[in-house]
Amino acid sequence: MQLSLPFSHRQEDLLSHLTRLTGYGISLTITDNVSSMISYRKKGPAVALRLHRIFLQADRTVIEELGQFIRNRRHRTPLIRRYILEHAGSVAPKPSRKQVLVTRGRHHDLSAVSQRVNAAYFNGRISAGITWGSKKVSHGIRRRILGSYNSRTNTIRINPVLDRKDVPLYYLEFIVYHEMLHADLGVEKKNGRRSVHPRTFREKERLFHHYDKALLWEKRS
């Protein structure tokens, strides 16, 4: 039985179709990772699938071939390869031209920080722009929204409360690393539920060199 898919579909719809095509229980994560457009891990009847967001625009034949590939990794994928090549120009979204990125602060330069973190932990594959937020808050560090990642504009925004002399560089790098993880891993959906910080995210977050030190400083601030 062939499934008819629209040329643009929601993550929930794509997950439902792939579940029917493969017969597996699938957890789907949509990413902006251009170095690994498709990856999956099987464990019994479950599959943890990670797809680049361009597959949200894929047609029925590409999705059906993807389902066959999930069932059998040796299955040939000419349609998928062609689809990726045809969309090569759109796989690395750029920040909106209307958006002004402000990276140089009074005490910290986000451009330098992001380049260091990107090279050290992601082999330079994170394409997201980075900027200081527009409003500075006077509250403490703990329990504040210190950073965010917008997948639509592919932009990381850092709270200006961190642009202070007393904020250690390793803590700012930790916040940037956290947001880059969001850009790299995307949002996981399992059983129709959205998980921003799944176990995989938390495990990778702990790989930050100064993880314990950063949490301790945050706790004391």
N, C-alpha and C positions, 0 to 999 in steps of 0.2 A: 504493500500500500504506500503510495507516495503522498507526502504531506505538502500542502500548498502554503508557502510562507510569503509574507509581504516583503518588499524590498527594504523596508525599515521596520524593525520590531524591537520590542522591549526586552530587557534582560530576562524577565520572568517568562516571556513567550519562548525565547530561544532555549532556555533551560527546559521548559516543558517539551518542546519538540525533540531536543537531543535525548531526553530521558526516554521518550517513546521510540526513537530510532535505535537506541543502543540497548535498552532494557536494563541499564544500570541506574543506580541511585547516584545522581550527579550533584556535586556542589560546584557552582560556577562563579569564577572570579573574572571580572572584566578589567583589563589593565591598559596602560599606555606603554608597555614594555616593547620597544622595537627590536630588541635583540633576541627575544623569544616570543614569537607571535602566537604559537600554540604549544602548550605543554600540559601533560596530565599524568596523574599517578593513580594506579589501580590498587585497591586493597579489598580483596574479595568481591562482593557485589557493588562496591562503592567506587566512584571515580571523582578525584579532585581535579577539575579542569580549569585551566587558565587560558583566556583568549584575549587577543588585542581587540579593542572596541570597534575596529573596522568590520568585524564579523557581525555586528549588529545590523549592518547594511547588506549582508550577503544574501543571494537568492537561494531558492530551493535546492538547486543542483549542488551548490557549494556546501550547504549545510548537510545534505544527504551524504556527500563524500566525507565530510568531517565525521559524521556518525559512523561510517564504515571504518574510518581511520582509528576511531576510539575503540571499536570492537576488535580491530586487528591492526597493530602498528605497522605491519608490513604491507598493508594495502597501499597501492599507488595513489598519489594525490595530484594529478595534473591540473584539475580545476582549482584546487586550493592554491597551488603555486602560481597559476596564472592570475588568480584573483588578487593575491598579495602584490604581484608585480604591477598590476594595473592600478593599484591603490597606493603605490610606493610614495607618491607625492603627498599623501594625506596621513601617513602613519606617525608623523612627528608634529603634532599640533603646536603652533606658535601662539604666544600671548597676543591678545587683541591689539591692533595698531593704536586703538584709542586709549589703551591702558598705558599709563606711565609707570615704569618700574623705578623705584627709588631704592638704591642699594647702599649708598654711602650715608651712614649715620654720624652722630657726633663722636661716638666711641668705637663703633664696630662697622666693618664693611661687609655687607652680606654677599657681595659678589665674590670676594676672596674666600669667605667661609664656605659658600656653596660649592665653589670649584674644588676646594680641599676635600670636602665631604664626598662629593660626587666621585672624585678620583680614587679616594681611599676605600670606599665601600661599594661603589656601583660601576666601577670601571668606566666612568664618564658617560654612561648611557642615559642618565636622567636629563631630559630636554626641557624640563619645567623652568619658567622664569621665576625670579624671586624678588620680593619687594618688602619694604617696611610698610606696615599698616598706616592708615592716615590719622588715627586718633590715639593719642597717648593717654594711658590711664595712670592714676596715681596710687592704685592699690598694690598690694604685695604680689609676689610671684605665684604662690600656691593658689590652686583652684581657679586660676585665670585661664582664658583661652589664649595660649601663647603662640599658636601657629595654626594655619589651615592650608589645605590644598584644594584648589578648584579644578576639577578634571575638565570642565568645559573650556576654560581659558588656559589650562595647563600652567597654572601659576601658584606659587607658594607665597603666602603672606605671613609675615612675622610681626607680632605685637611690639610696638615701639617701647614698651616697658622694659624690654631686654636691651635697649640701646643705652646702657648705663655703665659707668666705669667700674662699679662693684659687681657687675655680672661677669663671671669668669668665661673665658672664650670656650672652654670645653662644654659649658652648659648651653651656650648659644649653638654650638655645633651639634649637640644632642637634639635640640629642638628642630634644627634644620634636617638632621638625619631622620627624625621621626616623620616629618612631612614628606621627605623624599621616599620613605618606605611606602607611604600612601600612594604616591605617584607610581611607584614601581609595582606594588602588589595589587592595587585596585581595591574594589569592595567585593567581598565574598557574599554569595547568597546560597543558603542551604535550607531546603524545605520551605522556600518562599520567604525566608527571613534574612534581613540585611545585617551583616556583621562587619563593622568598621575595624575592630581590633580582634580578629580571630586568633587562635593559638599560633598559627604560622607567623602572624605579625608580631606577636609578643616574643616569640622565640628569636626572630631576627632583630628585634629591638634590643635584646640583651647582648647582641654581638657588638654593640657600640663599645669602644675601648674603655671609656670612662663612665659606663652605665651606672654602677653603684655609687661612684663619686658624684655624678650629676644628680641622682635621686636624693642623696644625702644633703647636697647643697640646697636643693629645692625644698626639702623638708625643713631646713633651718632658716629659710628665707621668709 
